[in-house]
Amino acid sequence: MRLNSYTVDAFATGVFAGNPAAVVPLRDWLPEATMQAIAAENNLSETAFCVPEGEGVWAIRWFTPGTEVDLCGHATLATAYVLSRFVDPGRERFAFRTRRAGDLSVSRDGDVFTLDFPARPPVPVEPPADLLEGLGGPPPAAVLTARDFLVVYPTAEQVRALSPRMDRLAGLDRMTIVTAPGDAPGIDFVSRFFAPAKGVPEDPVTGSAHCTLIPYWAGRLGRTRLEAEQVSRRGGRLHCALEGDRVRIGGRAVLYLEGVIHI
């Protein structure tokens, strides 16, 4: 069997930046074990698989090297990029059906792709010891939770300086977002994202984390339109908006690799 495969740097304006995702368009689903094996072989934070379900509609699933996840932003953006370039050129809106995250969509305006995702507002929580000890660094200003832990620090420099103990974070029942106010012109907030239990010690740019970051910072700053930067080693810029119980997350994408999988 031959499968077309594409690697796309999402939330990036050039290769070797943003977050790389593999995209494998299918006619029909492969066995789950096969999709997991392909994701492990790719060894990227996510590999997305999609199957057409109608005009402009695709079912989508996402796999890390170790497990399937319920929602992934950068790989969804990468999938829309691949569909717009190689499968359905000219289309400006792509609808995606998921197993556990409801219906999603991506709109294209020139070279900017904007995700329409569910908002996941966080609530305060008593942090487990492994979370704070695993992150190290100074005491946070606040700890909240939604799907992921959200750990808020006073300064962006404190977020950049964190050197977590992944063995401690891997024992948690949730993934971990760290965030702080932005410290560069035009940047409202910065973040990093750690998911060692999912096979991703640090994710370069995490669209799904912004389902929680956007409502938090919109409430804190009193604005619904925000600019964000994920300050991983590769880094990425995200254009954000809160619209009721939905968030919009925009960015660009760049093709890095086009190939064929033989299985």
C-alpha positions, 0 to 999 in steps of 0.5 A: 500500500502506498500513502501520500504523506506531507510534513507541514510546519504550522504556525510558521512563515518559514521552514524549521519554525512553528510546529511540524505535523505529518498529514496523511489523507486517506480514502478509508480508515486504516486499522488503528494500530497501523495509524499509531505505528505510522505516527510512531515512525514519523516521531513528530508531535502529531500525525493527522489522518483524514477521510472525506465524508462529503463536499468540503467535509472530512473526518480527522484523527490525530496521533502522537508517537505514543497515543491518539489525542482528542484535539490538536490545533497545529495538525488540523491547520496543517491538514487544511493546508494540505487539502487546500494545496493537494486535494481540493484547491480553491476551497476556503473553508474545511469542515472536520468531524472528530471523535471527541471534540465535536465539529471543527472548521478551518477557514482560509484567507490568502495564506492565513488559516484560522481554526474554529475550536471550542473554548475551554475556560479554566477554573482554579485548582489546588496544584498537585505536588508533582506539578510544581516540583516538576516545573521547578522555577519560582512560585506561580501566580495562579494554577487553573485547570481545564483539559490541561493544567494552566500555570500562570507566572508573573513574567515571560522570562520566568516561562522561558527559563523553566527547565521541567523535570519531565519524569514528574510531569509524566505522572500527572493526569493532565498535560501542562500549559505555562503562561505569562504576559507578553514582553514584546511589542504586539504580544499579549501573552506567551506560553509553553506546553509540556505533554511527556505522558503523551510522548511529547516532552515539549510541543513547539506550538500548541493550538489546542492549548489556546482553547484554554489560554484565549478565554483566560487572557481575554478575561484578564485583559478585557479584550477578545482579540489577542496576539500570542507567542509560544516561546519554545525553541522553534517558536510560533505566532498565533492570532487569537479571538474569543467568540462566545463559547468558541475560539479562533486561532490563526496562523500560516503554514509551510510545506517541508516534505512531500513523500510516500509511505510504503506499508 
